[in-house]
Amino acid sequence: MRLRHRPHQPSANHGRALVVLATAAVVLAGCSPTDEPSSQPSPSSVGAAACATSSLHLITSGTLTIGTDKPAYEPWFSDNDPTNGKGFESAVAYAVADKLGFAKSEVKWVTVPFNSSYAPGKKAFDFDINQISITDDRKKAVDFSAGYYTVSQAVVALKSATIAGAKTVADLAGAKLGAQVGTTSLDAIKDVIKPSRQPAVFNDTNDAKSQLQNKVIDGIVVDLPTAFFLTAAEIDNSTIVGQLPAGGGTPEQFGLLFEKGNPLVGCVNAAIDALRTSGALAKITDQYLAASAGAPKLG
């Protein structure tokens, strides 16, 4: 459920060199961004001159090109329009752009299907933002920024479903579950729940939602903020069964995605650290994702 507050609007400051700030952790219950180890330069090793707007490694000089998928779902984006600055990831993208010295008018959005974003090869964007989890397998083909959001996976079911009353992961063993192809949600079904029935795989969340409503499947697995939005606004008489434990005990994080070897990563990490240190990242998280606290956890 997206909170109806005024969206964060980053101010334009074109041409400003990025001032690299020391990292300070902002603790946010259930969703605090933390750094992800990377082979890319750390923020402290990137000089201000290298991160001056005119020095940045870009697809198009003078323009920051950002990729995401379409449709762009709530609460990550609003009204299927990444350009409006509303929704968590749109606000984060424009906040990073501002730290890099770009005005909103100097940001260009391009459509990038989720599954192709982390495929090997040349990219038509400077970075992609699309709830893309940082994984070792994906890092073989692309680079990631430091994590900007720590996320849990959750199970959504109709209130009338048998699994609606599940208290443990083991209670889901016999369920027919579904998730979007290529996602860590699908991985969570296979690696954490390990149901006896083969999971259903869908092209996108809309397909999964339709199958749940028609009772073809017992439940769907999505990230927790999406689960809150689906149960509040999209699927009648549905409920969040519970949050799943992290696979392997390692918290899952979303990161901005780059073409392998892109030197822009270090400057973007510096921008994320600056947003974290100033509290701006926490404010954006509170504004759009605060409703995602308090879902039950499956033992």
Salt bridges, closest charged atoms under 4 A:
ASP35 OD1 - ARG276 NH1 3.41
GLU36 OE2 - LYS139 NZ 3.46
GLU74 OE1 - ARG2 NE 2.98
GLU106 OE1 - HIS14 ND1 3.18
ASP136 OD1 - LYS139 NZ 3.78
ASP137 OD1 - LYS140 NZ 3.74
ASP143 OD1 - LYS260 NZ 3.26
ASP218 OD2 - ARG197 NH1 3.71
GLU234 OE1 - LYS209 NZ 2.67
GLU259 OE2 - LYS122 NZ 3.54
ASP273 OD1 - ARG276 NH1 2.70
